[in-house]
Amino acid sequence: MKAFKLLAISLLVTLSMGVSSCGDEITNEIIKEVQVPDNTLELLIGTWQGTGEAEGATLTFNKDNSYTEISENETLSGTFEYFPNRYMFVTYYTTDWGKENTIYTVVKITEEELYLNDNGHSDIVIYNRK
């Protein structure tokens, strides 16, 4: 009887190790098939004109990772860093108070539209390509 229990336990341990070891490979294959290449940075480059709440604002992103933000009250210039597959970028600039940054999430981007969320606010702001 003890031999039977030992054999049964050994068999269960062996099977559970075998099943768990191949799970990662299957998961990784599925992720690779589903994941679409992130072309957000290529689409982001250019000049965008604000609409609605951001009307009158202009954002310009350049290939050298420099950017300019022009609004009614101020003009900010600096650099930006895009984080692939997170759909986020950070702008870095200097104001009278010192070095600042703003984190944005790209909610949606096409050739003609850019939907941005400034992570400090809950509103989504829409820009059209200029």
N, C-alpha and C positions, 0 to 999 in steps of 0.2 A: 504493500500500500504506500509506504514511504517513497519507494522508487517511482511509483506512478505519479505521486504529487510532485516530486522533484522533476520528473520528465515534463509534466504539464506546465510547471512554472518556467522551466527552461525554454519550452516552446513558446510561451506567451512573451517572455522577455525578448527572445530572438525576433519574433514577429513584430513586436512594437518598435524595436530598433530599426528594423528594415523599413517599416512604413514611415517612420518619422524622418529617416535619412533621405528619402526620395521626394519628400514634400517640398523642399526648398527649390529643387530643380524645376519641378512643375510650375510652382508659383512664379519663378523668375522668367520662364518661357512665356507664360501668359502675360506678364507685365510687359515684356519686350514686344509682344505682338500688339497689345492694346495701346501702348504709349506712342503718341504722335510726336514727331520732332517739334521742338519749340522754336518757331520762327518769329517770336514776338519782337526780338531786338531788331531784326531786319525791317519789320513793319513799323516799328517805333521811330526809326530815323526819318527826319523831315520836320515840317512845321505844321502845327495843329492850332486851330482857332476854336476858342471856347464858345459854348452855347449855354442858354439858360442862365443858371447861377454864375457861370464862368464867362459870360459874354463880355467881350472886350479883352480877354486874356489870350495870350499867345504863348505856346510852348514850342521850342525848337530843340531837337535832339540831333547831334552830329555824329558822324562815324568815329571821330576821335574821342568820343565820350564826353564832349563838352555840351553844355546846354544853356539855354537862355529862357527865362520866364518873364514875360512882360505883362503887367496888369495895370489897372488905372492908377494905382498908388506907387508902384515901384517896379524896378527892373532888377532881376536876380540873374547872375551868371555864375557858372561854376562847372562842376563835372557831375556825371551820374554813373552809377554802377548797376548793371542789370544782373539779376540772379535767375539763371535758366531753370525751367521747370518749376519754379516757385511763383512765376508771373509777378515778380516784385522788382522794383528798382528804388534806389536811394539817390536823391540829389544832394550834393554838397556845395555850400556857398558860404560867403562871409557877409555879415551885416554889421551894423554899428555895435551890436552886442557881442560880436565874435563869430567863431565858426559855428555854422548851423547845418542841419540836414533834415530832410523830409522823406519819409518812407511812403511809397505809393504801391498799390496793388492794381495790376491791369486786370480789370473785370472782363473786358472784351476788347479785341482789336481786329480790325479788318483794314483793307486798303484805304477806306474812306472814313472810318469811325474809330474813336478811341474812348473807351469808358474807363475812367480812373476813380479810384477811391484813395483819398489821402487818409492814411491810417489813423490820423488824429481826429477824423470826422466820420460820421456815418453815411453821409451823402455820396452818391455816385455822380461824378461830373462828366459830361459828354463833350468831346472835342471832335471837330471835323477837320480832315486834311485840307490845308490851305493850298 
